[in-house]
Amino acid sequence: MVRPRVPDPRNKQLKLYFTAGELASIEKRAQALGMRPVHFGRAVLLSDGRIVIPRDHDADARRQVLSHLSRLGNNLNQMVRHLHATGDPLPADLEPLLIDIRRIIARGNSR
């Protein structure tokens, strides 16, 4: 299947050169916002002084969080299944982890 054409494709380049320190600063600022440096740079250059994080970034971050929570849940499920099969008690350090997970899930449900 052929990919549909984008109405206004990004096919023009602007080549910029930075010192190692400048690039490190840009990468750090982008990471603080959860953005790739290229997306951060575009947002800064095209903004009126304010950086607006694109909405699709929020969706991508949510997908990543849900993916990690799913993996974590799978691991917890396997651990509890093993504990039930062997009759071993729950580890003492498991409760703080469960509290954190419940807090994250509650925060996600409140949005």
C-alpha positions as CSV (number, residue, x, y, z in Angstrom):
1,M,0.0,0.0,0.0
2,V,1.3,3.4,-0.9
3,R,1.7,6.0,1.8
4,P,-0.7,9.0,1.3
5,R,0.9,12.3,0.3
6,V,1.4,15.0,2.9
7,P,-0.3,18.2,1.8
8,D,2.7,20.4,2.8
9,P,5.8,18.2,3.0
10,R,8.9,19.2,4.9
11,N,11.4,18.9,2.1
12,K,13.5,22.0,2.6
13,Q,16.6,22.0,4.9
14,L,18.3,24.6,7.0
15,K,21.8,23.5,8.0
16,L,23.2,24.9,11.2
17,Y,26.5,24.3,12.9
18,F,27.0,24.4,16.7
19,T,29.9,24.0,19.1
20,A,29.9,20.9,21.3
21,G,28.8,23.0,24.2
22,E,25.9,24.6,22.3
23,L,24.7,21.3,21.0
24,A,24.9,19.8,24.5
25,S,22.8,22.7,25.8
26,I,20.2,22.2,23.0
27,E,20.0,18.5,23.7
28,K,19.6,19.0,27.4
29,R,16.8,21.6,26.9
30,A,15.1,19.3,24.4
31,Q,15.4,16.3,26.8
32,A,13.9,18.3,29.6
33,L,10.8,18.8,27.5
34,G,10.8,15.2,26.3
35,M,11.5,16.2,22.8
36,R,14.1,15.2,20.2
37,P,16.6,18.0,19.5
38,V,15.3,18.4,15.9
39,H,11.7,18.9,17.1
40,F,12.8,21.2,19.8
41,G,14.8,23.3,17.3
42,R,11.9,23.6,14.9
43,A,9.6,24.6,17.8
44,V,12.0,27.3,18.9
45,L,12.7,28.7,15.4
46,L,9.0,28.8,14.4
47,S,7.6,30.1,17.7
48,D,7.0,33.7,18.8
49,G,9.3,33.2,21.8
50,R,7.3,30.5,23.5
51,I,7.9,26.9,23.0
52,V,4.7,25.0,22.3
53,I,5.0,21.2,22.7
54,P,3.0,19.6,19.8
55,R,0.0,17.6,20.9
56,D,1.3,14.4,19.2
57,H,4.2,14.6,21.6
58,D,1.7,14.1,24.5
59,A,0.2,11.1,22.7
60,D,3.7,9.6,22.1
61,A,4.6,10.1,25.8
62,R,1.3,8.5,26.9
63,R,2.0,5.5,24.6
64,Q,5.4,5.1,26.1
65,V,4.2,5.3,29.7
66,L,1.4,2.8,28.9
67,S,3.9,0.4,27.2
68,H,6.2,0.5,30.3
69,L,3.3,0.1,32.7
70,S,2.1,-2.9,30.6
71,R,5.5,-4.5,30.8
72,L,5.7,-3.8,34.5
73,G,2.3,-5.3,35.1
74,N,3.3,-8.4,33.1
75,N,6.4,-8.8,35.3
76,L,4.4,-8.3,38.5
77,N,1.8,-10.8,37.3
78,Q,4.5,-13.4,36.6
79,M,6.1,-12.8,40.0
80,V,2.8,-13.1,41.9
81,R,1.9,-16.2,40.0
82,H,5.3,-17.7,41.0
83,L,4.8,-16.7,44.6
84,H,1.3,-18.3,44.7
85,A,2.6,-21.5,43.2
86,T,5.5,-21.8,45.6
87,G,3.7,-20.4,48.7
88,D,6.5,-17.9,49.3
89,P,5.5,-14.6,51.0
90,L,5.4,-11.3,49.2
91,P,8.8,-9.5,49.4
92,A,8.7,-6.6,51.8
93,D,10.0,-4.1,49.3
94,L,7.1,-4.9,46.9
95,E,4.5,-2.7,48.7
96,P,6.2,0.7,48.0
97,L,6.4,-0.3,44.3
98,L,2.7,-1.2,44.3
99,I,1.9,2.2,46.0
100,D,3.8,4.0,43.2
101,I,2.1,2.0,40.5
102,R,-1.4,2.7,42.0
103,R,-0.5,6.4,42.2
104,I,0.6,6.6,38.6
105,I,-2.6,4.7,37.4
106,A,-4.8,7.0,39.5
107,R,-3.1,10.1,38.0
108,G,-3.6,8.7,34.5
109,N,-7.3,8.1,35.2
110,S,-7.9,11.6,36.5
111,R,-6.9,13.2,33.2
